[in-house]
Amino acid sequence: MSWTQIIWDPTPDGNVAHVEEHDLTTDDVDHVLQNFESRGTSKSSGRPCVYGHVSDGRHIVVIYEEVDDDTVIPVTAYEVPERRRKRK
């Protein structure tokens, strides 16, 4: 999986706000989407997700929707314990 386009929505209810609510940046999420360590499925939404580390060492999950092979829309992201991650 290597997406070339990540769609961000800066409106008040958009995905940028959802990420920032969890003290993350769009750069953090972009990094994990491009360098994820494992993937899985969100238990609450059923959407696909990826797990990885951001530059400050936190382990996060990124929940997303895949538009096509090249495009992804992050829904939200937040810190999780490493034991919750799934295998590739």
Contacts in CASP RR format, 6 or more apart in sequence:
PFRMAT RR
TARGET T0000
AUTHOR 0000-0000-0000
METHOD contacts of the structure
MODEL  1
MSWTQIIWDPTPDGNVAHVEEHDLTTDDVDHVLQNFESRGTSKSSGRPCV
YGHVSDGRHIVVIYEEVDDDTVIPVTAYEVPERRRKRK
1 36 0 8 1.000
1 39 0 8 1.000
2 34 0 8 1.000
3 33 0 8 1.000
3 34 0 8 1.000
3 66 0 8 1.000
3 69 0 8 1.000
3 70 0 8 1.000
3 71 0 8 1.000
3 72 0 8 1.000
4 70 0 8 1.000
4 71 0 8 1.000
5 70 0 8 1.000
5 71 0 8 1.000
5 72 0 8 1.000
6 29 0 8 1.000
6 30 0 8 1.000
6 33 0 8 1.000
6 71 0 8 1.000
6 72 0 8 1.000
6 73 0 8 1.000
6 74 0 8 1.000
7 15 0 8 1.000
7 67 0 8 1.000
7 71 0 8 1.000
7 72 0 8 1.000
7 73 0 8 1.000
7 74 0 8 1.000
8 15 0 8 1.000
8 16 0 8 1.000
8 26 0 8 1.000
8 74 0 8 1.000
9 15 0 8 1.000
9 16 0 8 1.000
9 73 0 8 1.000
10 16 0 8 1.000
11 17 0 8 1.000
15 73 0 8 1.000
15 74 0 8 1.000
15 75 0 8 1.000
15 76 0 8 1.000
16 26 0 8 1.000
18 75 0 8 1.000
18 76 0 8 1.000
18 77 0 8 1.000
19 25 0 8 1.000
19 26 0 8 1.000
19 28 0 8 1.000
19 29 0 8 1.000
19 74 0 8 1.000
19 76 0 8 1.000
19 77 0 8 1.000
22 76 0 8 1.000
22 77 0 8 1.000
22 78 0 8 1.000
22 79 0 8 1.000
23 79 0 8 1.000
24 54 0 8 1.000
24 60 0 8 1.000
24 77 0 8 1.000
24 78 0 8 1.000
24 79 0 8 1.000
28 54 0 8 1.000
28 55 0 8 1.000
28 60 0 8 1.000
28 77 0 8 1.000
29 60 0 8 1.000
29 62 0 8 1.000
29 74 0 8 1.000
29 77 0 8 1.000
31 54 0 8 1.000
31 55 0 8 1.000
32 50 0 8 1.000
32 51 0 8 1.000
32 52 0 8 1.000
32 53 0 8 1.000
32 54 0 8 1.000
32 60 0 8 1.000
32 62 0 8 1.000
32 77 0 8 1.000
33 50 0 8 1.000
33 62 0 8 1.000
33 64 0 8 1.000
33 72 0 8 1.000
33 74 0 8 1.000
35 52 0 8 1.000
36 50 0 8 1.000
36 51 0 8 1.000
36 52 0 8 1.000
36 62 0 8 1.000
37 50 0 8 1.000
37 51 0 8 1.000
37 52 0 8 1.000
37 53 0 8 1.000
37 85 0 8 1.000
37 88 0 8 1.000
38 50 0 8 1.000
38 51 0 8 1.000
38 52 0 8 1.000
38 85 0 8 1.000
38 86 0 8 1.000
38 87 0 8 1.000
38 88 0 8 1.000
39 48 0 8 1.000
39 49 0 8 1.000
39 50 0 8 1.000
39 51 0 8 1.000
39 86 0 8 1.000
39 88 0 8 1.000
40 48 0 8 1.000
40 49 0 8 1.000
40 50 0 8 1.000
40 51 0 8 1.000
40 86 0 8 1.000
41 47 0 8 1.000
41 48 0 8 1.000
41 49 0 8 1.000
41 86 0 8 1.000
42 48 0 8 1.000
42 49 0 8 1.000
42 61 0 8 1.000
42 63 0 8 1.000
45 63 0 8 1.000
45 75 0 8 1.000
47 63 0 8 1.000
47 64 0 8 1.000
47 65 0 8 1.000
47 75 0 8 1.000
48 63 0 8 1.000
48 64 0 8 1.000
48 65 0 8 1.000
48 66 0 8 1.000
49 61 0 8 1.000
49 62 0 8 1.000
49 63 0 8 1.000
49 64 0 8 1.000
50 61 0 8 1.000
50 62 0 8 1.000
50 64 0 8 1.000
51 59 0 8 1.000
51 60 0 8 1.000
51 61 0 8 1.000
51 62 0 8 1.000
51 80 0 8 1.000
51 84 0 8 1.000
51 85 0 8 1.000
51 86 0 8 1.000
52 59 0 8 1.000
52 60 0 8 1.000
52 61 0 8 1.000
52 85 0 8 1.000
53 59 0 8 1.000
53 60 0 8 1.000
54 60 0 8 1.000
58 79 0 8 1.000
59 79 0 8 1.000
59 80 0 8 1.000
59 81 0 8 1.000
59 82 0 8 1.000
59 85 0 8 1.000
60 77 0 8 1.000
60 78 0 8 1.000
60 79 0 8 1.000
60 80 0 8 1.000
61 77 0 8 1.000
61 78 0 8 1.000
61 80 0 8 1.000
61 84 0 8 1.000
61 85 0 8 1.000
62 74 0 8 1.000
62 76 0 8 1.000
62 77 0 8 1.000
63 74 0 8 1.000
63 75 0 8 1.000
63 76 0 8 1.000
63 77 0 8 1.000
64 72 0 8 1.000
64 73 0 8 1.000
64 74 0 8 1.000
64 75 0 8 1.000
65 72 0 8 1.000
65 73 0 8 1.000
65 75 0 8 1.000
66 72 0 8 1.000
66 73 0 8 1.000
67 73 0 8 1.000
END
